[in-house]
Amino acid sequence: MAASESDLWEKINQASLASQNLCYSGILNTVDEKQDINSTRIIHVNHKNEEFLKIEKIDGAPNLLLMHQTDAVLYDNDHDKILIKRKKNARLFPNIFPTSVEKLKENYSIFNGGAFRVANRPSTMLVLSPKDQYRFNYHLWLDDETSLPLKLMVIDNNQKTIENISFANLEFLSNEDVSWFRPNLDPQKKYIINEENQLSQSVRKFWSIEQLPQGFEEMSYSAKRYSGLNAIAHQIVFTDGLSFISVFIHPVPKNQKPQTGSTRRGSNNIHAQYKQGYQIMAVGAVPMTTLSSLTDNVKLSNE
């Protein structure tokens, strides 16, 4: 049994390398809670050990994402203008894995889910099942020939699928041409850089988190100043290797009612608390108890 489990984790290692190193293009379908399908065109090339990725919406507004290594630039259509926004440390399907699977081994058990066919290719399903109540189940379908992830499903504790993304078709590329790695400029529209001015890490952290949910650790921290206000909003991102949680901490103006309680938006749960004039909100595709555990453990420095 141990040898079999070791073999399955090695398949995850191979899938991680395949998603980074292979050159491929195809159509990705994402199915939401209403069973609506949104399609995007993806092209990925590894050129001289550097990754280049382009994802373009097929349905709706022709929005575009270009990513070099882990830094992405999004071009979002907004009526008569296009907003350009930068995003660091993006992790997008099929490249969803951490640099080491050792972190996953701590939090998930792995099982063989059997043989399937995805995007007209033979594949094997692997099930990553959480060892505790702090995360959801992940089902992954890996291409038998190349180990590339072909499909991903995230299933909550009620056996409800909250995320479903898969290749509808897939083509492996024989060259490393990256001439496509540029936006298609529209002369009829104004391009605006929608930058959020990030403050330096020297911003005083007036909060601490005494105890994180099992298996999660801080991945990144950023702070930004509200435009025209002497107020700073903080964002901390935590991960267990597959699941991500964003915690937002910001002051609430006296004339504004804070948000409290729990809700769900798309694949994400949201839990909000109000403490000593500050809104504390946790967002992530994890159980609500995980989010409430985080917000409960946020301590302000003047407590």
Phi, psi and omega in degrees: 000318180297319180295320179296316179296320177299320178297321181292320177294327177294327175297323176295319176302315181295323178295321178298315179293320181296318182293336179269323193261336185279154173255123185205163174215159180175186177250127176256132175251129176245126182254124181268185183298331180273007181068019172281142183253125174249129185248141176227151175260129184237140172223132183227130179224135170259108183245114180054046178065022173238139183269136175233128184226137175229127176234123184233130180292136175266323180263145176074206180298139184283066179283158190219144172232130173242129181230129174245120189059243181249006181259125185245152172235125181254136176246102185256123176289131179219083180059251185267008181220165177237122181270127179256121182230138180261146181221127181261152175056043177287143175227109188238147178300136010269359182271078187250359190267152173288170181295335179225137179279355180301323178296321179294322181301329181291330190249344185229146166264154184236141181222154174273122182265000176103180184269139179217180174230123181229132181053037178065026180231138176298137182214167177237133179269132173245139180248123174256109185254129183294146178273355181213192185266008188267358184211173183256175177275142176240127174250127183235134175251120183251135178298128183295326184281317188245348184074003179296133174297128180255337184204147178222134172229134174251127187238126184279185185288349175262015181063029177259132180283119181255347175213134182214109181226136183204155173287132172272326171209161187210135178227131177269134186267146184262355180226172183249033179297132179237024179295340180282351188279071177195154179282154173271100187289139179252109183294346181275354185238153178268135180258126183235128177279113183268066185277142170255115184292106180279136178275163182290163179294352181282355177302133184292127175273112182268010183227164172212157177243112191289322183212118179277153172303145183311128174091349181264147176217158182291131180257319180203160178219138177214158178220145177220150181266135176295137180298122177079001181237149176270061182219144184238134176255138182246143174227129177238133179249130178242151179213154171250010182113324177239316181271147180232142176230130173254130176246124180249131179231120180208153180290150179250121178303153184298330182269010181243135179278127179288158177267137177221156178102194187233147175205179180225138178225111183064232181272357185256138165273152180225131176228131185233142174227163178234124181223122171048044176089003182240138173274127177240118185228131178245134184228132177177159176275065180220166178301152181298328180296329177294318180292317180294327176298320178293308183296325178299327187265005173283120179246129177274148189296339182261014177284000000 
